[in-house]
Amino acid sequence: MEDLEIITKVMDQHELLQEHLGSVNSIMSDRRALSLIEEAKDELGVNWRLSLTQRREYLIASLLTVEQGMKSHYEFEEEMLPPLYGELLTRALIVEHSELIDSMRETIEAISALSLEELNHQEELEREALISTTLAALRDKKLDHQRREEAVLVTLRRILEEQARNKGEAEDRAAVGSK
């Protein structure tokens, strides 16, 4: 796969919003992961027909799916981007991916550990707010990573496109000069 194709594929994954939620083996884009975290958070607050315990179980299932999708996406990036990133940026990418997966795991564990039994209305609202705050912190970490990663990818893409353009112009000049 050519360098520009790799960058385009990674960036396309970031923009993809049509991933299959139930397919844990598929690569999940960063944007889709953020979208699913937001959807799960929104569902937590609006579906009052279900108990908070039931909403939490739905949320945990959603987060586990997002986690698997993120892992697949990160594996792809860690396999394909090193030739473009070089050693230092690759190491930084791997560290950030590991930290994000750890944050996802900690979020799932924290939400799972919350006691939701025999809560009065106020306590239920407090637990829901705590879950919402925890999800917002995770989303912010993920969004920060995505923005920085995409800035690097956009820069690399621009450089590669410029190199391709310059190579094409040089080849055109050489072809004209040989006639």
N, C-alpha and C positions, 0 to 999 in steps of 0.2 A: 504494500500500500504506500503510495507517495505521501510525502510530508503534508502537502496541502490537503490531500484527501483525509488524512488522519485528523487534522485540525477541524476540517469541515464536519467530519463525522462526530467528533466530540462536541462541537458547538451545536450540531443538529440534535444530538441527544439532550443537550441542555434546554433546547427549545421545545422538544417533543412533549406534547401534552396528551397524547392519545395512547399512552402505555396501558397494557392490560393489568388492572389492579391485582387480579388473582394470580398472575404468572410470576412467581418468585424467581424463576430462572432468567427472566428477561432483564435487559439492562434498563434501569430507570433513570431518566434524566434528572439533573439537579432541580430543574424547574418543576418537574412532575412530583418529585419528592416534597418540595416546598408546598406545592399545591395540595398534595394529599395530607400533609400535616395540618394545613389550614382547614381543609374540608373536615378532618377528624375533630379539630378544635371547634369548628362551627357546629358540627353535629352534637358535640358534647353539650353545648349551650341551648340548642333549640329543640331537641327531641324530648320533650317533657313527658311523653307517654311512657317512656322507659325509665326505669329506676337509674340512679346514678351508678350503681354497680353494673347494670347492663350496659350503660353508655361507656363506662370505663372498659369493659371487656371488648366492646366494639373498637374503642380507641386503641387498645393494646394490640388487637389483631391488625388494625390498620398500620400501626407503627412497626410491627414486626415485618409486614409486607414492604414498607418503605425501607426498613433496614436491609432486607435482602436485596432489594433493587439498588440501593446505594452501594452495597458491597460489589455487586456485579458491575456497576458503572465504574467504580473506583478500580476494580481489577483491570477493566479494559483500558482506562487511562494509564494505569501504572505499567501496562504492557506496551502500549503504543506511543506514549509521550516521551519516554527517556531520550530517544535520539534527538528530539526537538528541544527538549528542556535542558539537557546537560545534567551533570551530576548534582550540582547544588539545588537547582530548582526541583529536580526529581526527588531528592531527599526531603525537601520542604513539602512537596506534594504528598508524599507517603506519610509524613508525620501528621499533616493536617487531616488526611483521610482517616488515619488511625484515631486521632482525637475526635473526629466527628462520629465515627462508629462508636467510640467509647461514650460520647455524650448521648448518643441515641440509646445505647444499652442502659446508661445511668437513668435516663428519662423513663424508659420502660420500667425499670426496677423501682424507681421512686413512685411512679403512678400505681404500679402493682401493689406496693407495700402500704399504700394509704388504707387506713381502716375506714370503712364506709358503713359499718353495721350500726344500727340503732341511732342514727343521727337525727337531731331535730332540724327544722328547716334552715335555721341560721348556720348550723354546723355543715350542712350539706352545701350551702352557698359558699362557705369558706373553703371547703375541699375542692369544689368546682373552680373557684378562683385560683387556688394553688395549682391545680392541674393546668389551667389556662396559662398561668405565669410560667410554669415549667415548659410548656409547649412553645411559648413565645421566645423563651431564651434559646431553645434548641433551633427554632426557625431562624433567629437572628444569627447564630453561629453558622448555620448552613448558608444563609444568604451572603454573609460576609465572605465566606470561602468562595462561593460561586462568583461573586463580583470580581474578586482578585484573580481567580483562575481565568475568567473570560477576558479580563484586561490583558493578561499574558497571551492568551490564544489569539486575540484580535491583533496584537502587535506582531506576533509570529506570522499570522496569515498575511498581514500587510507586507512584511519583509519578503516572504516567499512569492507573493504575487509580483512584487517589484523585481525580484530576481528573475522570475519567469519572463516578465515583460522585457527586461534588459537583455536576456539571453535571446529572445525572439528577435529583438531589434538588431543585435549583433549578427545573428544568423542571416537576417535579411540583407544587412550591409555586405556580409561575406558573399552571399549569393549574387548580389548586384556587381560586386567587385570582380568576381570570377568570370563574368560574361564578357 
